[in-house]
Amino acid sequence: MDIQWYPGHMKKTMDMLKKNIRLVNVVIEILDARIPMSSQNPELQSLIQNKNRIIILNKEDLAEEKSTIRWVHYFKEQGVSAVPVNSPKGHGIKGMKTILQNFKPSSLRGKRPVRALVVGIPNVGKSSLINTLSGRAAARTGGIPGITRGKQWIKIPPNIELLDTPGILWPKISSAQMGFHLAVTGAIKFELINNQEMSLQLLDFLSKDFPERLKLRYKLSEIPFTMPELLEAIGRRRGFLLSGGDIDFSRTSEVLLKEFREGLLGRFTLDVVPQKDF
């Protein structure tokens, strides 16, 4: 799936990050636990440079638990602390705050706060995480990529200040697989995607590796041979019919993608931990 999306406001955000990186002593990089590699913006790595960094594997409740553990170990081997987090329920927040406090700068003039820059791709859960940290609706949230506008400083008790920024992708997504991972997990706006094409690609993945989950969720006795037939079978089971009895493929595709993203088909990790080179 070839997807390229780099709106003007994302370039402005990157320019803003370059100007404000000097104001913080730690960068909180939020990744989607289902796609830790695909959701890691390569342009941010050169920007972060020698800053202290914490990786938050957000939406850990939607990812496979064993895979998340492997990813935590992988990042640890890279010298970076990674914390699995479920923002709405607050899981992992305490551990994240503990690590942040370790980055408190020394100062001869009283207590200075830990100042952190929060970065991540669209719809990775940055605003939800910040609201949980602050205990209030400090940042707007939504299931639509690109809802955060402009930078804002947010105070987190007892002694943390966060600089929130809009989610940003990068000018050229390097592979079709990465584009699929970003799109199917919700990082790219619906209107920029061919939902039916993406749903067929998702069904191809699920039917090969997780056929029983499809059978259980959509009450199918067997998996049809082709993906269009499978999508049609799901639409028929759900009663998504047009006048004349034809299947509403558009609605069926939207529901399939929505249920996958919400974890109704189970927990999935799409990115595989890189193998060590021996």
PLY file of the C-alpha trace (Angstrom):
ply
format ascii 1.0
element vertex 278
property float x
property float y
property float z
element edge 277
property int vertex1
property int vertex2
end_header
0.00 0.00 0.00
1.70 3.18 -1.25
0.77 6.06 1.07
2.49 9.45 1.15
1.06 12.13 3.41
2.93 15.21 4.58
0.56 18.19 5.05
2.00 21.69 5.46
1.27 21.78 9.19
3.56 18.76 9.72
6.51 20.61 8.20
5.73 23.55 10.46
5.66 21.20 13.44
9.09 19.80 12.56
10.47 23.34 12.28
8.92 24.14 15.67
10.54 21.07 17.23
13.95 22.11 15.94
13.53 25.50 17.62
12.25 24.15 20.96
14.39 21.04 21.50
16.92 23.14 23.43
14.26 24.01 26.05
13.93 20.43 27.32
16.22 17.89 28.96
14.28 14.76 27.96
12.23 13.61 24.97
9.21 11.35 25.46
8.76 9.42 22.22
5.34 7.77 22.04
5.08 4.73 19.79
2.14 2.47 19.00
2.84 -0.84 20.78
1.34 -2.69 17.81
3.84 -1.12 15.38
6.88 0.12 17.36
9.13 0.28 14.31
6.60 1.61 11.81
5.44 4.34 14.21
8.98 5.60 14.92
9.52 8.77 12.91
13.03 8.53 11.36
13.29 12.32 11.10
13.02 12.66 14.88
16.10 10.55 15.54
18.49 13.18 14.17
16.55 15.89 15.99
16.73 14.14 19.38
20.50 13.55 19.06
22.04 13.39 22.57
18.92 14.28 24.56
17.72 11.87 27.24
14.88 9.79 25.83
12.04 7.58 27.06
9.99 5.42 24.71
6.34 4.90 25.57
4.75 1.83 23.98
1.22 3.17 24.08
-1.96 1.15 23.43
-0.24 -1.88 24.96
-3.68 -3.36 25.65
-4.13 -3.75 21.86
-0.73 -5.40 21.29
0.38 -8.96 21.96
1.83 -9.07 25.46
4.80 -11.31 24.63
5.71 -9.19 21.64
5.63 -6.04 23.77
8.05 -7.63 26.25
10.40 -8.44 23.36
10.21 -4.83 22.15
10.99 -3.50 25.65
14.11 -5.70 25.70
15.05 -4.58 22.19
14.97 -0.88 23.10
16.84 -1.57 26.34
19.63 -3.08 24.25
19.66 0.20 22.28
20.22 2.05 25.57
16.69 3.46 25.83
14.08 2.79 28.53
10.73 1.66 27.09
7.52 1.57 29.14
4.33 -0.24 28.01
1.37 2.05 28.70
-2.41 1.95 28.48
-3.21 5.66 28.70
-6.98 5.56 29.38
-6.58 3.12 32.28
-3.32 4.62 33.57
-1.32 1.40 33.31
2.42 2.14 33.18
2.07 5.79 34.18
3.76 5.34 37.57
6.81 3.69 35.99
7.01 6.45 33.40
6.99 9.18 36.08
9.72 7.38 38.02
11.99 7.30 34.98
11.26 10.97 34.25
12.30 11.99 37.76
15.68 10.35 37.15
16.31 13.00 34.50
15.79 15.92 36.92
18.54 18.47 36.23
20.90 19.55 39.00
20.66 23.21 39.88
22.10 25.57 42.44
18.95 27.66 42.35
16.30 25.57 43.98
14.23 22.85 42.37
13.91 22.98 38.63
11.25 20.87 36.92
11.93 18.08 34.50
11.10 19.59 31.12
10.08 17.05 28.49
9.13 17.23 24.84
6.35 14.85 23.83
6.54 13.58 20.24
4.77 10.93 18.20
2.87 10.19 15.02
-0.81 11.17 14.60
-3.38 9.26 16.66
-0.75 7.43 18.74
-2.44 8.60 21.96
-0.29 11.58 22.96
-3.17 13.71 24.21
-4.74 10.82 26.09
-1.40 10.11 27.80
-0.93 13.76 28.79
-4.45 13.99 30.19
-3.86 10.89 32.30
-0.56 12.28 33.57
-2.06 15.64 34.47
-5.31 14.29 35.88
-7.36 16.67 33.75
-8.29 17.40 30.14
-5.11 19.32 29.41
-4.99 18.28 25.76
-7.76 17.58 23.29
-8.22 13.97 22.28
-9.91 12.19 19.43
-9.73 9.22 17.09
-8.86 11.48 14.17
-5.20 11.93 13.20
-3.98 15.53 13.43
-6.33 16.89 16.11
-3.61 18.58 18.22
-2.74 22.05 16.92
0.25 24.13 18.01
2.55 23.64 20.96
1.47 23.91 24.59
3.24 23.57 27.96
1.44 21.38 30.50
2.38 21.11 34.18
2.37 17.63 35.70
2.53 17.31 39.51
4.79 17.31 41.35
7.62 18.68 39.26
7.30 17.92 35.54
6.55 20.20 32.59
5.58 18.73 29.22
5.73 20.42 25.85
3.02 18.86 23.70
3.19 19.06 19.91
1.02 17.91 16.98
1.58 14.42 15.61
3.84 14.24 12.58
4.59 11.69 9.90
7.52 12.02 7.49
7.66 13.01 3.81
8.23 9.56 2.33
7.11 6.28 3.91
9.83 3.80 3.02
7.82 0.67 2.26
4.35 -0.52 1.33
4.25 -2.69 4.45
5.02 0.27 6.71
2.32 2.28 4.95
-0.15 -0.53 5.56
0.79 -0.77 9.25
0.34 2.98 9.74
-2.95 3.06 7.88
-4.55 -0.03 9.38
-3.81 1.14 12.94
-5.31 4.59 12.31
-2.33 6.95 11.92
-3.55 8.17 8.51
-6.90 9.82 7.88
-9.70 7.65 6.52
-10.32 9.92 3.52
-6.74 9.47 2.32
-7.03 5.70 2.18
-8.82 3.22 -0.05
-10.66 1.47 2.79
-11.75 -1.47 0.69
-8.24 -2.11 -0.60
-6.86 -1.90 2.93
-9.56 -4.16 4.36
-8.75 -6.82 1.74
-5.07 -6.61 2.71
-6.03 -6.90 6.39
-8.21 -9.94 5.66
-5.35 -11.57 3.77
-3.16 -11.20 6.86
-5.86 -12.37 9.30
-7.06 -15.32 7.21
-3.53 -16.74 6.97
-2.46 -16.33 10.60
-5.66 -15.88 12.63
-8.55 -17.56 10.75
-10.28 -18.69 13.95
-10.60 -15.12 15.16
-12.40 -14.17 11.95
-14.71 -17.18 12.24
-15.56 -16.35 15.85
-16.09 -12.62 15.39
-18.17 -12.84 12.21
-19.82 -16.22 12.84
-18.33 -17.87 9.75
-18.27 -21.64 9.35
-15.32 -21.44 6.95
-12.97 -18.90 5.40
-13.76 -18.25 1.70
-10.96 -18.83 -0.79
-10.61 -15.23 -2.00
-10.51 -12.03 0.07
-13.35 -10.30 -1.85
-15.51 -13.35 -1.06
-14.47 -13.12 2.60
-15.33 -9.43 2.77
-18.67 -10.21 1.11
-19.35 -12.99 3.65
-18.67 -10.60 6.54
-20.95 -7.96 5.04
-23.71 -10.49 4.52
-23.40 -11.81 8.11
-23.66 -8.24 9.40
-26.60 -7.42 7.15
-24.82 -4.60 5.33
-26.94 -4.70 2.21
-27.75 -2.12 -0.46
-31.06 -1.89 -2.24
-31.36 -4.91 -4.49
-29.51 -7.14 -2.05
-25.94 -6.24 -3.03
-23.30 -6.04 -0.29
-22.35 -2.58 0.97
-18.58 -3.12 0.68
-17.76 0.41 1.82
-19.61 0.04 5.13
-18.30 -3.50 5.63
-14.73 -2.29 5.13
-15.14 0.60 7.58
-16.58 -1.67 10.26
-13.84 -4.28 9.80
-11.10 -1.65 10.16
-12.82 -0.04 13.15
-13.18 -3.36 14.97
-9.57 -4.28 14.26
-8.36 -0.94 15.64
-10.49 -1.25 18.75
-9.17 -4.71 19.56
-12.45 -6.52 18.94
-10.61 -9.07 16.80
-7.99 -9.63 19.49
-4.53 -8.27 20.27
-2.03 -7.92 17.43
1.57 -6.80 17.00
2.33 -6.19 13.34
6.01 -5.23 13.62
8.52 -7.98 14.34
11.54 -7.29 16.58
14.68 -7.10 14.36
16.97 -10.09 14.59
20.46 -9.60 15.96
23.33 -9.71 13.51
25.88 -12.35 14.49
0 1
1 2
2 3
3 4
4 5
5 6
6 7
7 8
8 9
9 10
10 11
11 12
12 13
13 14
14 15
15 16
16 17
17 18
18 19
19 20
20 21
21 22
22 23
23 24
24 25
25 26
26 27
27 28
28 29
29 30
30 31
31 32
32 33
33 34
34 35
35 36
36 37
37 38
38 39
39 40
40 41
41 42
42 43
43 44
44 45
45 46
46 47
47 48
48 49
49 50
50 51
51 52
52 53
53 54
54 55
55 56
56 57
57 58
58 59
59 60
60 61
61 62
62 63
63 64
64 65
65 66
66 67
67 68
68 69
69 70
70 71
71 72
72 73
73 74
74 75
75 76
76 77
77 78
78 79
79 80
80 81
81 82
82 83
83 84
84 85
85 86
86 87
87 88
88 89
89 90
90 91
91 92
92 93
93 94
94 95
95 96
96 97
97 98
98 99
99 100
100 101
101 102
102 103
103 104
104 105
105 106
106 107
107 108
108 109
109 110
110 111
111 112
112 113
113 114
114 115
115 116
116 117
117 118
118 119
119 120
120 121
121 122
122 123
123 124
124 125
125 126
126 127
127 128
128 129
129 130
130 131
131 132
132 133
133 134
134 135
135 136
136 137
137 138
138 139
139 140
140 141
141 142
142 143
143 144
144 145
145 146
146 147
147 148
148 149
149 150
150 151
151 152
152 153
153 154
154 155
155 156
156 157
157 158
158 159
159 160
160 161
161 162
162 163
163 164
164 165
165 166
166 167
167 168
168 169
169 170
170 171
171 172
172 173
173 174
174 175
175 176
176 177
177 178
178 179
179 180
180 181
181 182
182 183
183 184
184 185
185 186
186 187
187 188
188 189
189 190
190 191
191 192
192 193
193 194
194 195
195 196
196 197
197 198
198 199
199 200
200 201
201 202
202 203
203 204
204 205
205 206
206 207
207 208
208 209
209 210
210 211
211 212
212 213
213 214
214 215
215 216
216 217
217 218
218 219
219 220
220 221
221 222
222 223
223 224
224 225
225 226
226 227
227 228
228 229
229 230
230 231
231 232
232 233
233 234
234 235
235 236
236 237
237 238
238 239
239 240
240 241
241 242
242 243
243 244
244 245
245 246
246 247
247 248
248 249
249 250
250 251
251 252
252 253
253 254
254 255
255 256
256 257
257 258
258 259
259 260
260 261
261 262
262 263
263 264
264 265
265 266
266 267
267 268
268 269
269 270
270 271
271 272
272 273
273 274
274 275
275 276
276 277
